[in-house]
């Protein structure tokens, strides 16, 4: 997948789109190289919160880094948010539509701005950040259906099931606000038993689990 911002140091550098300049269309978006931008400078994007039967969430470790995050990715021209979500679900974690049930999605776009020093120089002044629709999914398949090598450009090299209220301390700083807003909005659709464990978001993220504190079978490579 292409990007208009350079990955943060703890997130690696992956694919960068070839710049061909913005091309206006008749609706509300433009193209910068291979990337679709809205006129406000935000790249349309989807985020995915994937639940298991215990209301734990898929938590992926970015390739060759110590940073953890939810699956996410850009919406291509002509795709709906749901179509983009299903494509990203397969590309990043190897799941197919029959493996999941869509529980809910955020009502509106949630935005985050990317700091200038993470944005490629030729995109500055055009690209501001991401605007995201977040989906809450329930896994109805098996853990063994997940496959981090479903494509030749993997996003993650390990994963684990984590409590719903994930430790934002290990998420790159400029995404933390969107994570909190998405999890808070989607939490109303969780079974009641899972909704009180929000100490990671509300109390300075005390109690964050380190990788080396996890039992060996709790992290999947």
N, C-alpha and C positions, 0 to 999 in steps of 0.2 A: 504494500500500500504506500501511497505517496504522502509527503508531508511538506508543509511550508515552514515549519520551524525545526531547528536543529534540536535533537534530543538533548535533555539535560545530561550532565556528566555521568550521573548514576543510571541513565536510561539508555545509553549507547546511541550510536548513529546508525540509522538503517537506510531506507530508500528515500532519495530526494528527487522530486519531480523536475523534469526539464522545463525551464522557463521559456514560454513563448509569448508572454504578455497577456494582459486581460482582454477577453473578448466579451462584449456586452451581448445579452440576449434580450428578448422583448418582455421578459417577465421581471424577475427580481434578483437574478443571480448573474455571475460572471465567471469566467474561467481564467485561472492563472496557471499556465502550463497544463498539467493534468488534473488540477484541483478546482473544484467548484466552490466559489465563495459567494455569499450573499453581499448585497450592496453595503451592508454595515461592516464588512471585513471579517465576518465570522464563518468558519468552515462548518457546514452541517455534519453532524456526527451522531452516533448512537453509543450508549453505554449499556452494559448487561450485568444484572445481578442475578446469578443463577443459584437457586436454592436446592438443597437435598431434602430428604424426608424429615430431617431433624431441624430444618430451618437454618442450617449452616450454609454459608455462601462459598462459591468458588473463589479462591484467592490465588492469583497467578504471580509467579516471580519472573520479572522481565529478563529476557535473554542476557546472560552474562553480566548481571547486575545484582545488587542487593535490594532492589526496589520491587515492591509488590503492588498489584493493582487489579481492578476488574477488567474484563475484556471490553474493548471499545474500538471504534473505527469510523471512517468517513462514509458519508452517504454519496454514492455516485450519481451522476446526472441520470435522471429518469427513474431512479429508485424511490420507493416510499421508505419511511423509517423502518417499518416492519420488514421489508425486503432486505434492507441493508443489515438489520440486526441478524436475520437468519443467515445471510452470507458471512458476516463476521463471526457468528457463532461457530460455523463450520471451519472457517479459515484459522481461527485462533484456538479453538478447543475441540474441533473434530466432530461436533454434534450435528445431527440432522433434525429437520422439523419434527419428525416422529419421536424424537428423544425428549422433547420438552413440551410444556404447556405454558402459554402466555397467561400470566396472572394479572398483570397491570402494567401501566406505563405512566410516566409523568405527564401532567396535563399540558405544560408549556415547555418551551426551550429553556434549558439551564445553561448559562454562559460562563466561561472563564477566559480571561485574557492571558496571553503568553507574554512574559517579560521580554523586552526588546532584545536582550542579549542572547535569548534562545531562538530568535527569529532570523532566518537567513537575510542577508543584507539586501538582496534583490527583491525581497517580499515586504520589507519594512515600508510602512505607509499604505500598504494594501491589505495585509493580513494582520488581524488582531488576536484571533484565538479560535476557540471552538464554541459552537452552540449545540447542545445535546438533548436528545430525547432518551430517557432511561427506561429500560424494560426490566420488569421483575418476572423471572421465569422459574418454573418448577421442573426439576429433572424427573422424568418418568421412565427414563432408561436406567442403565447401570453405570457405576463408576467406570467400568471397563470400556464403556462407549466413548469416554473422553480420550482424545488423541492430540497431543501438542504438536505432532508432526504431520498433520493432515495436508499441509502445503509445504512448498520448498522455502517459505519465508516465515518460520515460526516466530511468534511473539514472546512465548514463555518457554522456560526450560525446566520449570518445576511448578507444582501446584499443591494446594491443601484445602481442606474444608475448614473454614474459620467461623467464629461467632458472627452473627449478622452485623453487629456494631463493630466494624473492623477498626484496627489501630491506624488512625490517620497519620501517625508519626512516620510510617514507612511509605507514605504516598508523597509524591513531589508536591511542594508547598502550594503552587498555584492551582492545583486541582482539589485541594482539600475542601474548600467551600462548596463546590459542586457535589462532591461526594456526600458531605453532610446533608445538603438540601435534598439530594436524590434519595438517600437512605431514609431520611425523615418522612418525606412524602410517601414513599412506597411502603413504609412500615405499617401503615394503616391496613394493608392487605395481608399482613402476616397473621397466623393464628396467635391468639392472645398470649400463649406461653412464651413466645419469642420476643415480645415487645418491650420487656423491662430491662433487657441487658444492653443499655445504651451508655454504660460508664465510659467507654473509650472516646465517645464524642463529647461527653458532658463534663469530664473531670480531668482535663489535661492529659488524657490518654495514659493514665497510670495503668499498670498491669499489662503493658504490651509484651507479647511473647516474642522472644528472640528465636531465630532459627535453631540455634544450638540447644535451646531449652525444650524443643519439641521431641516427642518420641520418634524413633527412626521411621516407623511405618506411617507417620502422619503427613509426611511430605512425599509427593509423588514426582518422579522425574520423567 
